[in-house]
């Protein structure tokens, strides 16, 4: 049987373990996702959504349980190996795009490749320019990030997240700061990438309308998963 793209087995997360302030944020999370899925994660503030996203994104380790990506048990990897796996397999888009204001759109998209290789080259630039064109912003490729609209900046952030060809893309409120039209444009672009590239999208959102446009809604309530 082929391995699932992502598998969480009895994942828990405890902060300040053994102290009076001990808090268990996630309680025995089981979750399986496959290539090409387009999933919304919803839940009230403090429910554990961000903690779950950080664990899936290899930004934090669970207190117990197993997280497998492509059949690989991430609990057996050291920090360097986790960093490599994250760079190879996972892209991130956040509510605040975190572009480098002194860089152009193209340079921002190139950044993950430059970090991996240690230097820019023609291949990096060609890949980045292709993605800038793919998100419909070829005309502003050489504009500074500060000279772009919020919707344009978020589309560049999406291009940057895709530049390493991730198998999983994690989006935390990716349209939360955008007007309705820009939000629709960014969502449509994510859908297009999902369909064409079979990238698995996991989108944390409070927007019920957006969530209902996804293929699957996962609700996190008090650190536990509920699916309607």
Secondary structure by P-SEA (a helix, b strand, c coil): cccccbbbcbbbbbcccccccccccccbbbbbbccbbbbbbbbccccaaaaaaaaaaccccccbbbbbccccccccccaaaaaaaaaacbbbbcccccccccccaaaaaaaaaaaaaccccaaaaaaaaaaaaaaccccccccccccccaaaaaaaaaaaaacccccbbbbccccccccaaaaaaaaaaaaaaaaaccbbbbbbcccaaaaaaccbbbbbcccccccc
